[in-house]
């Protein structure tokens, strides 16, 4: 997910995010990874239920409209891919397309397998006067896209 997220970076997961709402385009989702059973992954929501999503070389086309991808680190001609999404299906793609195993490999991800949304946070830790450890979390209002 670089450049938005770095490898081993701490993030906060809002596991209630999709209890009353559905993932929106460009949300960063935390989900059950179909390519690694028992593991979770982080990818960006690109396609939503009822949409037609097509990758044509370097272009991302949703319902016939080319969608800009300013968060993609290095555009990659990953060939042609096409999804007609049904009820509860989402296309999830990594920002670092050259090294991402995502819906191009395993297809759409079902809503029930999306466990939450990612919020970037900064975690700081320091020792207090009593020798204990204090931890502070900082949540920025803007995630860089």
N, C-alpha and C positions, 0 to 999 in steps of 0.2 A: 504493500500500500504506500510505498514511498512515492512522492515526497511528503504526503500528508502525515503519514505515520512512519516512524523509524523502527527497525528491527529491535525487539525487546523493550520498546517504549511502554511505559505505564499508561493505561487508559482507564476510563471509568465506563462501565456498561450499565445502561438504563434498561433493566429487564422488564420494566413496566411500559416501555415506550409504545409497544404495539398492542397493548391490552385493549385500548379504545380507539386507536388510530391504525392506519395501515402504513407500511413503509413508503416513503416518497422518493421520487427520483433524486439521486445523488446522496441520499442518506448513507452513512457507513454502518453496515449491519454486522452483527455477531451471530453466527449460525452454525448448525451442525454441518461439518465438512463432509460432503458425500465421497470425497476421494480418500479420506482417512477416518474410517469409522471410530467413534468414541472421541474424536477431536473436534475442536471448534475453530472457525476461521473468521477473518474480517475481510469483507469486500464491499464495494460500492454498489448500491442499487441503481441499475441502468434501465431495466424494463419492468413494467407493472402489469397486473392482470388485464387481459383484453387488448394489449398492445401488440403490434408487430414490430419486432426489433431485428435490424439487419446490420451486420458489419460488412462493409464493402471495401476491402483493403484497409485504408486509413480512416475511412468515414464511419461514423456511427449514425444510423438512420432509424428514427422511431416514428412509426405511422407516416412514413414518407417524408419526414422533415429531418434534415441534417442537424444533429445536436452537437454543439461545441463541447470539447472535453479539456478545459484548461488545467485540470488536475492530473492529466496523463503525463507521466515523466518523459517518456520517449515514445512518440507514436510508433506503432509497429504494424506493418502490413501482415496481419495474422490470417490472411485469406478471407474467404467469404463465409459468414455464418448467418443463419436465419432462424428466428423463433416466432411462432404465433402463440402467444401466451394465453393459457386458459385460466379459469377461476383459481385464485390462490397461488399463481406461479409468478416468480420473479427471476429476472436475469441479473446476476451478480458478477461484476468484473473487478479485477484488481487494477489499481492505478499504474503499477509497474508491469505493463502488459507483457513485456518480453520474458518475465520470470514468474508470471502468475498462473496458477492452476485455478480455473474459475469456470463459469458457465459455458465457456467455449469447449471445455473438456467434459464436464459432467451434466450439462444441460440446466434447465431452470431449477430453482430451489423453491420448495413449497413453503407457504407462510408458516405452517406449524413447525418448520425447522429453523425459522429465524427467531432467535432467542432474545434479541435486544438491539439497541442502537449504541454506537460508540460516541462518547463525549471525551474529547481530549482534556486531560487534566495534568497538572503538575503536582508531583508529590515531593514534599520536603520533609526531612527528618533531622532532628537535632537533639542533643542531650540537654535536659533541664538542670537546674541547680541541685536537685535531689538525686541526680544520677540516672533518672528515668529518661525515657525517650518520648519526645513530642512529635506528632506527625500533623502536617497541614496539607490540605488539598486546595488547589486553586482551579476554578473552572472558568476558562475564557468564554466570552459570549459569542465569539466568532471562531469557526474551525478552519478557516483558510480557503473557503470556496464560496 
